[in-house]
Amino acid sequence: MTLIELASLFEERKLWIVTASGLGKDALHIYFGMTLFLAVRLVGRGPRGTLVAWLAVVAMACGGEWLDLVAEARHAAIQPDAAHWHDIWNTCFWPTVLLILSPWLSPRRRARAPFAPG
């Protein structure tokens, strides 16, 4: 599959989801970002799980916008850069908030009291 075919397939699937869900593209960016963040975070429960989940969302957002640019170039209808940054912002905003707040959201590990037989 060529890059152009991949971009066309991505665009086709994205438009199908917009039509089927009845949601706007901005809302779908938010939902996809949060869904990926939570899915990766649930799988990676280690100390770096939140960072890994955030990096997955950033990679997905940038990759999706790159495929959008390829599809737009194919149709000679390239959107302004601000539109692409807006999509990346929508996708990454709430995962970024959760990344920043994660030290305060994580349960504290309590020191165990020494065992006293008695």
PATOR-52077 format. One record per residue (C-alpha): residue in three letters; residue number from 0; z, y, x. Coordinates in Angstrom, 2 decimals, decimal comma. Layout:
N
[site 'ALA' NUM [Z Y X]]
...
END
This chain:
118
[site 'MET' 0 [0,00 0,00 0,00]]
[site 'THR' 1 [-1,00 3,36 1,44]]
[site 'LEU' 2 [1,17 6,46 1,42]]
[site 'ILE' 3 [-1,04 8,05 -1,24]]
[site 'GLU' 4 [-0,70 4,97 -3,46]]
[site 'LEU' 5 [3,06 4,92 -2,93]]
[site 'ALA' 6 [3,32 8,62 -3,83]]
[site 'SER' 7 [1,20 8,08 -6,95]]
[site 'LEU' 8 [3,33 5,13 -8,03]]
[site 'PHE' 9 [6,50 7,17 -7,43]]
[site 'GLU' 10 [5,13 10,07 -9,50]]
[site 'GLU' 11 [4,03 7,72 -12,29]]
[site 'ARG' 12 [7,45 6,03 -12,49]]
[site 'LYS' 13 [9,26 9,35 -12,39]]
[site 'LEU' 14 [7,20 10,73 -15,29]]
[site 'TRP' 15 [7,81 7,51 -17,24]]
[site 'ILE' 16 [11,60 7,90 -16,78]]
[site 'VAL' 17 [11,44 11,56 -17,88]]
[site 'THR' 18 [9,49 10,59 -21,00]]
[site 'ALA' 19 [11,58 7,52 -21,83]]
[site 'SER' 20 [14,96 9,19 -21,32]]
[site 'GLY' 21 [14,18 12,53 -22,93]]
[site 'LEU' 22 [16,05 14,25 -20,11]]
[site 'GLY' 23 [14,72 17,05 -17,97]]
[site 'LYS' 24 [13,84 16,53 -14,33]]
[site 'ASP' 25 [16,86 18,57 -13,20]]
[site 'ALA' 26 [19,25 16,33 -15,14]]
[site 'LEU' 27 [17,60 13,21 -13,76]]
[site 'HIS' 28 [18,05 14,48 -10,20]]
[site 'ILE' 29 [21,76 14,88 -10,88]]
[site 'TYR' 30 [22,07 11,44 -12,51]]
[site 'PHE' 31 [20,14 9,67 -9,75]]
[site 'GLY' 32 [22,17 11,38 -7,04]]
[site 'MET' 33 [25,49 10,47 -8,64]]
[site 'THR' 34 [24,39 6,91 -9,46]]
[site 'LEU' 35 [23,27 6,22 -5,90]]
[site 'PHE' 36 [26,40 7,86 -4,47]]
[site 'LEU' 37 [28,74 5,78 -6,65]]
[site 'ALA' 38 [26,79 2,54 -6,11]]
[site 'VAL' 39 [26,81 2,89 -2,32]]
[site 'ARG' 40 [30,46 4,00 -2,35]]
[site 'LEU' 41 [31,50 0,96 -4,41]]
[site 'VAL' 42 [29,67 -1,38 -2,03]]
[site 'GLY' 43 [30,92 0,37 1,11]]
[site 'ARG' 44 [34,64 0,70 0,56]]
[site 'GLY' 45 [35,51 1,27 4,22]]
[site 'PRO' 46 [36,86 4,48 5,74]]
[site 'ARG' 47 [33,35 5,88 6,19]]
[site 'GLY' 48 [32,06 4,77 2,77]]
[site 'THR' 49 [31,95 8,27 1,30]]
[site 'LEU' 50 [29,94 9,61 4,24]]
[site 'VAL' 51 [27,51 6,67 4,08]]
[site 'ALA' 52 [27,07 7,19 0,33]]
[site 'TRP' 53 [26,42 10,91 0,85]]
[site 'LEU' 54 [23,86 10,19 3,60]]
[site 'ALA' 55 [22,09 7,73 1,26]]
[site 'VAL' 56 [21,82 10,45 -1,40]]
[site 'VAL' 57 [20,48 13,01 1,09]]
[site 'ALA' 58 [17,94 10,47 2,39]]
[site 'MET' 59 [16,85 9,61 -1,17]]
[site 'ALA' 60 [16,53 13,28 -2,14]]
[site 'CYS' 61 [14,51 14,20 0,95]]
[site 'GLY' 62 [12,37 11,06 0,68]]
[site 'GLY' 63 [11,66 11,72 -2,99]]
[site 'GLU' 64 [10,66 15,30 -2,31]]
[site 'TRP' 65 [8,46 14,18 0,55]]
[site 'LEU' 66 [6,67 11,76 -1,81]]
[site 'ASP' 67 [6,35 14,61 -4,32]]
[site 'LEU' 68 [4,70 16,76 -1,64]]
[site 'VAL' 69 [2,25 13,97 -0,79]]
[site 'ALA' 70 [1,36 13,51 -4,48]]
[site 'GLU' 71 [0,99 17,29 -4,93]]
[site 'ALA' 72 [-1,26 17,56 -1,88]]
[site 'ARG' 73 [-3,42 14,78 -3,32]]
[site 'HIS' 74 [-3,88 16,84 -6,50]]
[site 'ALA' 75 [-4,11 20,15 -4,59]]
[site 'ALA' 76 [-1,20 21,48 -6,65]]
[site 'ILE' 77 [1,58 22,02 -4,13]]
[site 'GLN' 78 [4,72 23,58 -5,62]]
[site 'PRO' 79 [6,53 26,37 -3,79]]
[site 'ASP' 80 [9,18 25,30 -1,27]]
[site 'ALA' 81 [11,91 26,77 -3,48]]
[site 'ALA' 82 [11,14 24,19 -6,18]]
[site 'HIS' 83 [11,60 21,32 -3,74]]
[site 'TRP' 84 [14,83 22,77 -2,34]]
[site 'HIS' 85 [16,05 23,19 -5,92]]
[site 'ASP' 86 [15,50 19,46 -6,53]]
[site 'ILE' 87 [17,31 18,51 -3,31]]
[site 'TRP' 88 [20,17 20,84 -4,26]]
[site 'ASN' 89 [20,44 19,29 -7,75]]
[site 'THR' 90 [20,47 15,78 -6,32]]
[site 'CYS' 91 [23,03 16,45 -3,56]]
[site 'PHE' 92 [25,44 18,96 -5,14]]
[site 'TRP' 93 [28,00 16,66 -6,81]]
[site 'PRO' 94 [27,90 14,00 -4,09]]
[site 'THR' 95 [28,59 16,82 -1,60]]
[site 'VAL' 96 [31,55 18,00 -3,67]]
[site 'LEU' 97 [32,92 14,44 -3,73]]
[site 'LEU' 98 [32,40 14,13 0,03]]
[site 'ILE' 99 [34,33 17,35 0,67]]
[site 'LEU' 100 [37,12 16,39 -1,73]]
[site 'SER' 101 [37,33 12,74 -0,66]]
[site 'PRO' 102 [40,34 13,17 1,66]]
[site 'TRP' 103 [42,35 14,43 -1,31]]
[site 'LEU' 104 [40,91 11,94 -3,80]]
[site 'SER' 105 [41,69 8,83 -1,76]]
[site 'PRO' 106 [45,00 7,13 -2,44]]
[site 'ARG' 107 [47,53 7,61 0,33]]
[site 'ARG' 108 [48,68 4,54 2,15]]
[site 'ARG' 109 [52,44 4,34 2,05]]
[site 'ALA' 110 [54,36 3,08 5,01]]
[site 'ARG' 111 [55,97 -0,20 4,17]]
[site 'ALA' 112 [59,72 -0,38 4,40]]
[site 'PRO' 113 [60,93 -2,99 6,84]]
[site 'PHE' 114 [61,88 -6,26 5,21]]
[site 'ALA' 115 [65,63 -6,62 4,95]]
[site 'PRO' 116 [66,76 -10,12 4,03]]
[site 'GLY' 117 [69,62 -10,01 1,77]]
END
